Amino acid sequence: MTDLIIIGAGVVGCAVAREMSRYNLEIRVLERGHDVAEGASKANSGIVHAGYDAVPGTLKAKLNVEGAKMYPEMCRELGVPYRKNGALVLAFSEDDRGTLQKLLQQGIDNGVEELRIIEKEELRSLEPNVSEDAVCALLVPTSGITSPYEMAFALADHAAVNGVAFEMNTKVEHMAWDGDHWVLETNRGRTEARMVINCAGFDSARLHDEISSRKLHITHRRGQYYILDHPDVLPFDRTMFQCPTRMGKGILVAPTVHGNVLLGPTAEDLDDGLDTETTQEGLDAILKACRLTWPKVSVRTAVTNFSGIRAHEAGGDFVIGPVEGAGKAWEAAGLESPGLSAAPAVGKMLAEMVAASEHLEKKAEFRAPIPRPRPFNEMTREEQKAAIEKDPKMGVVICRCEVVTEAEIRAAIRRPVGATSVDGVKRRTRAGMGRCQGGFCSPRVVEILSEELGKPMTEIQKGSEGSWLLCGTISEAMGGQEA
Ligand SMILES: Cc1cc2nc3c(=O)[nH]c(=O)nc-3n(C[C@H](O)[C@H](O)[C@H](O)COP(=O)(O)OP(=O)(O)OC[C@H]3O[C@@H](n4cnc5c(N)ncnc54)[C@H](O)[C@@H]3O)c2cc1C
């Protein structure tokens, strides 16, 4: 019998796990994917929204603003990249100006600081590549960018350092209350817990509906993207939004925290919460909309396309707190955007609720996170030399595009919740994120994973279960003859 099971290891489940690990409890996180951040948390815009977009008085507004304020310090503590680059919401007509004024007022009501509307001249002086057709913009200096999956990994690592167990490839199929505890049916068998917290993203409403009289309805809203290789000079320093629509914050052109350029996302309602295909139609729509912001946009330097699925709850707000009609169960459901920005505040809020309800005691010692080493590609020449002297594997570059070394890949596999797949290495180190998309480094990454995990290379997977890369040696295929 575990004290607490958290369902889902997205950025929210990991934030909750880290906060709950401050208490004297045995905690397990069950995750259906093969790694942390396999849902919306791996495929989004990575923006730490300031909080002008959410309707005042909603949980979205409150937790967005609180979460965004927590980011700079939390990223410093956990070693996650973050940059307060600011944002602009562009108006292309007088109608749009009205929308900006509404956003400005919402932002003020939500407690967002430093917001103001700027006119064309100032806009073009701040961002010279913006379209001549933009007439004015809402300037949002407190908007930031981060790496969403690196945040989830860091939160998971810190929770694990404080005793939380992460169990991957474990899908919760059903849950039911059995008199004095929860029984969870998973694809790996039955398990029990005194308390549960449902952070299952796209599947959170299904699990909620099994145990609550108040039903939820989640629509799966896909967002597709282009990601462009890092240019020498970014076309925009700020995140460039257009006016939001009924379907979301609209299509943006944005720098990423690692210096790439992101174009997207679309907003398409789907039946399947796992349908992360990209489509010609979606990609064409992105390009068309981005031309409005950036007339010279070109996708010749695109390194890849991807998509993520928002969990849009029909009520339009986050559903956070005790599950209605079910004792000793809490949830964070319907966490579409700005869920990444809000995640630190959601974790804190839920942990405080559970602790107050269950009279939990804090541990005598909450251990500090294991410091994330500075990436080799961000070091000065002197720092690189010193790092190589300390560990010669720092001098072996495995990923040429992103300049990631063997020592960094081995360290990522050895983290408390370390990489177990090629994609896991990619998201923790950026090996394979560059223009060749792993064409050069994947075989070496497979070899290193095999050595570190003590498994034959034929058992190493690209990502999810069943994505093997190798089926045997060439000499085996040739019936034992020399190749
Ligand atoms: C296109 C797009 C753009 C976005 N842009 C931004 C942005 O710029 N800024 C921002 O703040 N927010 C943004 N968001 C929202 C943000 O990504 C989400 O709010 C956040 O990632 C939600 O985290 P989560 O942990 O709730 O969900 P998820 O990351 O989806 O995690 C849920 C986890 O639960 C697991 N799971 C599901 N079912 C089960 C089960 N039955 N048993 C066990 N495990 C299960 C999943 O595999 C998954 O890992 C965007 C979202 C999308 C899709």
The ligand as a Tripos MOL2 file, in Angstrom:
@<TRIPOS>MOLECULE
LIG
   53    58     1     0     0
SMALL
NO_CHARGES

@<TRIPOS>ATOM
      1 C1          0.3700   23.1320  -28.8260 C.3       1 LIG1
      2 C2          0.4940   23.5300  -27.4000 C.ar      1 LIG1
      3 C3          1.1020   24.7330  -27.0410 C.ar      1 LIG1
      4 C4          1.2060   25.1040  -25.7100 C.ar      1 LIG1
      5 N1          1.9380   26.2160  -25.3780 N.ar      1 LIG1
      6 C5          2.0830   26.5460  -24.0730 C.ar      1 LIG1
      7 C6          2.8930   27.6380  -23.7060 C.ar      1 LIG1
      8 O1          3.5710   28.2390  -24.5130 O.2       1 LIG1
      9 N2          2.9270   27.9890  -22.3970 N.ar      1 LIG1
     10 C7          2.1870   27.3450  -21.4520 C.ar      1 LIG1
     11 O2          2.1990   27.7470  -20.3130 O.2       1 LIG1
     12 N3          1.4810   26.2410  -21.7680 N.ar      1 LIG1
     13 C8          1.4240   25.8270  -23.0480 C.ar      1 LIG1
     14 N4          0.7240   24.7190  -23.3940 N.ar      1 LIG1
     15 C9          0.0820   23.9400  -22.3390 C.3       1 LIG1
     16 C10         1.0530   23.0320  -21.6320 C.3       1 LIG1
     17 O3          1.7970   22.2860  -22.5480 O.3       1 LIG1
     18 C11         0.2420   22.1090  -20.7410 C.3       1 LIG1
     19 O4         -0.5910   22.8820  -19.9400 O.3       1 LIG1
     20 C12         1.1000   21.2630  -19.8430 C.3       1 LIG1
     21 O5          2.1070   20.6140  -20.5580 O.3       1 LIG1
     22 C13         0.1910   20.2600  -19.1580 C.3       1 LIG1
     23 O6          0.9640   19.4090  -18.3900 O.3       1 LIG1
     24 P1          0.3090   18.1050  -17.8000 P.3       1 LIG1
     25 O7          1.3280   17.4940  -16.9420 O.co2     1 LIG1
     26 O8         -1.0190   18.4470  -17.2150 O.co2     1 LIG1
     27 O9         -0.0530   17.2270  -19.0630 O.3       1 LIG1
     28 P2          0.8680   16.2540  -19.9180 P.3       1 LIG1
     29 O10         2.1690   16.8280  -20.2250 O.co2     1 LIG1
     30 O11         0.0240   15.8210  -21.0680 O.co2     1 LIG1
     31 O12         1.1210   15.0550  -18.9240 O.3       1 LIG1
     32 C14         0.1690   14.0760  -18.6220 C.3       1 LIG1
     33 C15         0.9150   12.7770  -18.5000 C.3       1 LIG1
     34 O13         0.0150   11.7780  -18.0890 O.3       1 LIG1
     35 C16         0.3100   10.5860  -18.7860 C.3       1 LIG1
     36 N5         -0.9050    9.7860  -18.7740 N.ar      1 LIG1
     37 C17        -2.0340   10.0010  -19.4820 C.ar      1 LIG1
     38 N6         -2.9350    9.0500  -19.1970 N.ar      1 LIG1
     39 C18        -2.3750    8.2390  -18.2990 C.ar      1 LIG1
     40 C19        -2.8340    7.0730  -17.6320 C.ar      1 LIG1
     41 N7         -4.0580    6.5890  -17.8300 N.pl3     1 LIG1
     42 N8         -1.9910    6.4360  -16.7750 N.ar      1 LIG1
     43 C20        -0.7210    6.9150  -16.5480 C.ar      1 LIG1
     44 N9         -0.2440    8.0280  -17.1750 N.ar      1 LIG1
     45 C21        -1.0810    8.6860  -18.0230 C.ar      1 LIG1
     46 C22         0.7270   11.0620  -20.1560 C.3       1 LIG1
     47 O14         1.5000   10.1050  -20.8500 O.3       1 LIG1
     48 C23         1.4960   12.3260  -19.8260 C.3       1 LIG1
     49 O15         2.8740   12.0990  -19.6840 O.3       1 LIG1
     50 C24         0.6370   24.2920  -24.7130 C.ar      1 LIG1
     51 C25         0.0590   23.0640  -25.0600 C.ar      1 LIG1
     52 C26         0.0330   22.6660  -26.3860 C.ar      1 LIG1
     53 C27        -0.4770   21.3220  -26.7280 C.3       1 LIG1
@<TRIPOS>BOND
     1     1     2 1
     2     2     3 ar
     3     2    52 ar
     4     3     4 ar
     5     4     5 ar
     6     4    50 ar
     7     5     6 ar
     8     6     7 ar
     9     6    13 1
    10     7     8 2
    11     7     9 ar
    12     9    10 ar
    13    10    11 2
    14    10    12 ar
    15    12    13 ar
    16    13    14 ar
    17    14    15 1
    18    14    50 ar
    19    15    16 1
    20    16    17 1
    21    16    18 1
    22    18    19 1
    23    18    20 1
    24    20    21 1
    25    20    22 1
    26    22    23 1
    27    23    24 1
    28    24    25 2
    29    24    26 1
    30    24    27 1
    31    27    28 1
    32    28    29 2
    33    28    30 1
    34    28    31 1
    35    31    32 1
    36    32    33 1
    37    33    34 1
    38    33    48 1
    39    34    35 1
    40    35    36 1
    41    35    46 1
    42    36    37 ar
    43    36    45 ar
    44    37    38 ar
    45    38    39 ar
    46    39    40 ar
    47    39    45 ar
    48    40    41 1
    49    40    42 ar
    50    42    43 ar
    51    43    44 ar
    52    44    45 ar
    53    46    47 1
    54    46    48 1
    55    48    49 1
    56    50    51 ar
    57    51    52 ar
    58    52    53 1
@<TRIPOS>SUBSTRUCTURE
     1 LIG1         1 GROUP 0 **** ****
